[in-house]
Amino acid sequence: MQSDDKPINGQSNSQHNPSIFNEFRVGTYHGRHDGHPVTVTATRADTRPEPYAWTCTCGASRSFPTEDGVDRTAWRHTHPTLWDQLRQKAARLLRIRSSR
């Protein structure tokens, strides 16, 4: 990619994101929540105060000081338990009723 090129989907220009060379992908999780397919990407970047983090295509993200908890929470975000699914459905129903 040349310095004057615009990034294509999934690419980034190192001028716009200088930490691209300091971030390492730890894992990718595919699943569903709220009835939509999502992808969570777990990364490690030594330049962040909490180097381990994950971000979801839905916009949610979490960061951790150590590797503990990253995999467990990313997996649960993409594969919600029955209790999580019931809670999400109740929240959707309350949003629908309150908007009427």
N, C-alpha and C positions, 0 to 999 in steps of 0.2 A: 504494500500500500504506500503510495507516494504521500508526501506531507500535505499536498493540496487536495487529495482525494477525500470524498465523503465516505464515512463508514457504511457498509452494507449491513443488512439485518444480521445480528450475531457477531459483527466485528466491531472493533473500537480503534480509534486512532490514538496512538500513545501520547500525542500532544494534548489531547483532551483528558486522558486518563493516565497520569504519570505512574500510578501504582500498579499498572497492568503487569509489570515484570516482577513484582513482589508478591503477587497473589497466586496461590496454588489451589487447584480444585481438589477437594478431599472426597467428594461423592455427589452423586445425582440420584434423586428419588422421584419416581413417577407415581402418581396416584390421583385420587379424586377427593374433593370436599365441597360441600355446598352444592353438590350435583354437577360440578364442573371439573374437567381434567386439569391438573396442575403439575408443575415440575419444581422441585426444590433443589437448589445447588448449594452444597456445603463447600466453604473455602477456608483457607488459612492464609493470613497476611501478617507478616512479622512487623509491619509498620503501624498496625492498629493497637490501641490499648488492650482490647480483648481480641486476640488474633484469630480465634475460631468463630465462624458465623455461618448462617444459612439464610438464603433469600428465596422467596417463593414467587411464582409468576402472578399470584393474586395480590402481591404487594407486601405481604407479611415478612418479617425478618427477625432474627434473634442473634445475639452474639454471646460468646462464652470466653472466659479467661483460659480454660483448659479444654482438652479434647473431650472430656467427659460430658455427656449430655447432648452433644451435637447430633449424633446418629439417632439416638432415641427420640429426641424431640422432632427432628426432621421426618423420621418415619411416621411418628404419630400424627404430624400435620398432614401428611399425604394419605395416611390410612387411619382415619379417626375410628375410635372405639364406638360401640353401640351407644354408650352414654353420650359421647361427643356428638354423634349423629342426632340423637334425640334433642339435645340442647340446641344444636344448630337449627333443627326444624322448628322448635318452639320459638326461637328468636326470629325466624323468618315469618312465622304466623303472627307474632306480636307486631312486627314491622308493618305487615299488610293491614292488620286491623287498625293500627294507629294512623295509617296514612289515609284511611277512608273518612 
